[in-house]
């Protein structure tokens, strides 16, 4: 009996050391040595070196001078990195249909010069609710609004978009995509940070909040003259 207990104790201690201490430290050390950027969360910084987000986690942008991401069902207000989830609503859900209909109307109202129907991904949430990417067509659909808000030619916005578009991995895996946060930072580097949009009359008056305000992630970006 005592011999069996000693064997079990030694096995427990060795397993604890190997899997609870040695293995995690070795893997962490290798990750920091070989892939430090990825190992530390793929954090994105602005021109001042301040962290404004992660390439892996989507965030909301409501200012008309920025590309806007897919809607999110993560958390109570969406884009909650601590509550990654989808809505779990099926195609027959009236709640989902009403929400999509409202979003389609909003996109059309905010993008009156956009060509073609609203891309489906702009009104459907991802499974995680935190998808940081858009397809190039969904981003291109927004170009006219952004060009108008920034007072530049649409061709210049498209050039920035094309410059940060990611291709297929190993030329065969996945689809071309663009990271919304990286794209919006590129816009600010090229054209400067736009001024915050003031609250419209009757909107935000009671709460003190502005409509389509500057996203906090980019609030520290310097404005170019």
LINKAGI-V85001 format. One record per residue. N is the residue number from 1. RES is the residue in one small letter. PSI is psi in degrees with one decimal (* if undefined). Layout:
BEGIN
n,res,psi
N,RES,PSI
N,RES,PSI
END
This chain:
BEGIN
n,res,psi
1,x,-47.9
2,x,-40.1
3,x,-41.2
4,x,-40.4
5,x,-39.6
6,x,-40.3
7,x,-45.0
8,x,-39.5
9,x,-45.5
10,x,-40.9
11,x,-41.0
12,x,-44.2
13,x,-45.5
14,x,-43.7
15,x,-41.7
16,x,-44.5
17,x,-44.0
18,x,-51.1
19,x,-23.0
20,x,-19.5
21,x,-60.4
22,x,-52.0
23,x,-50.1
24,x,-41.5
25,x,-39.0
26,x,-47.2
27,x,-41.9
28,x,-42.9
29,x,-43.4
30,x,-40.2
31,x,-41.8
32,x,-31.6
33,x,-43.3
34,x,-38.1
35,x,59.6
36,x,-37.6
37,x,-48.1
38,x,-39.3
39,x,-26.7
40,x,16.1
41,x,9.8
42,x,48.0
43,x,139.7
44,x,133.9
45,x,156.8
46,x,-170.4
47,x,-19.2
48,x,0.9
49,x,9.0
50,x,136.6
51,x,127.1
52,x,2.3
53,x,-169.2
54,x,145.4
55,x,-19.0
56,x,-11.0
57,x,120.3
58,x,150.7
59,x,161.6
60,x,144.0
61,x,118.6
62,x,-13.1
63,x,133.9
64,x,-15.9
65,x,4.2
66,x,151.6
67,x,138.6
68,x,144.5
69,x,-174.4
70,x,154.4
71,x,162.4
72,x,140.5
73,x,12.8
74,x,114.2
75,x,-178.9
76,x,-37.0
77,x,5.1
78,x,159.5
79,x,31.0
80,x,108.6
81,x,-15.6
82,x,-1.7
83,x,51.5
84,x,125.9
85,x,164.1
86,x,-179.7
87,x,-20.8
88,x,22.1
89,x,133.5
90,x,172.8
91,x,-18.2
92,x,0.7
93,x,124.0
94,x,-35.5
95,x,-43.0
96,x,-43.8
97,x,-41.8
98,x,-41.5
99,x,-42.8
100,x,-42.0
101,x,-44.0
102,x,-41.0
103,x,-39.8
104,x,-44.8
105,x,-38.9
106,x,-44.7
107,x,-42.1
108,x,-39.7
109,x,-39.7
110,x,-15.8
111,x,63.9
112,x,-22.6
113,x,4.4
114,x,143.4
115,x,133.0
116,x,177.2
117,x,163.0
118,x,126.0
119,x,138.6
120,x,-32.3
121,x,-18.4
122,x,-9.3
123,x,6.8
124,x,138.0
125,x,155.6
126,x,168.9
127,x,-33.6
128,x,-22.5
129,x,2.9
130,x,26.1
131,x,118.9
132,x,-3.2
133,x,157.9
134,x,155.8
135,x,152.4
136,x,-41.4
137,x,-38.8
138,x,-32.7
139,x,-42.5
140,x,-32.9
141,x,-25.8
142,x,-4.0
143,x,-42.9
144,x,-38.8
145,x,-44.5
146,x,-41.1
147,x,-41.8
148,x,-42.4
149,x,-30.9
150,x,-8.9
151,x,35.7
152,x,167.4
153,x,141.5
154,x,-31.7
155,x,-33.6
156,x,-35.1
157,x,-42.1
158,x,-35.1
159,x,-40.8
160,x,-42.4
161,x,-47.0
162,x,-32.6
163,x,-29.4
164,x,3.5
165,x,130.3
166,x,137.9
167,x,-174.3
168,x,142.7
169,x,130.8
170,x,24.0
171,x,-0.2
172,x,-19.9
173,x,134.1
174,x,-165.2
175,x,157.8
176,x,144.9
177,x,164.9
178,x,132.8
179,x,120.7
180,x,-42.8
181,x,-47.0
182,x,-39.9
183,x,-44.4
184,x,-35.3
185,x,-38.1
186,x,-37.1
187,x,-44.2
188,x,-37.1
189,x,-35.6
190,x,-41.7
191,x,-6.0
192,x,161.7
193,x,129.0
194,x,155.1
195,x,145.7
196,x,144.8
197,x,129.5
198,x,155.2
199,x,136.9
200,x,153.8
201,x,127.3
202,x,-6.4
203,x,128.2
204,x,4.4
205,x,-35.6
206,x,-28.8
207,x,-12.9
208,x,7.6
209,x,144.9
210,x,153.1
211,x,132.4
212,x,48.1
213,x,166.8
214,x,130.5
215,x,138.0
216,x,-29.0
217,x,-28.9
218,x,13.8
219,x,-18.3
220,x,4.3
221,x,134.1
222,x,145.8
223,x,126.0
224,x,147.9
225,x,*
END
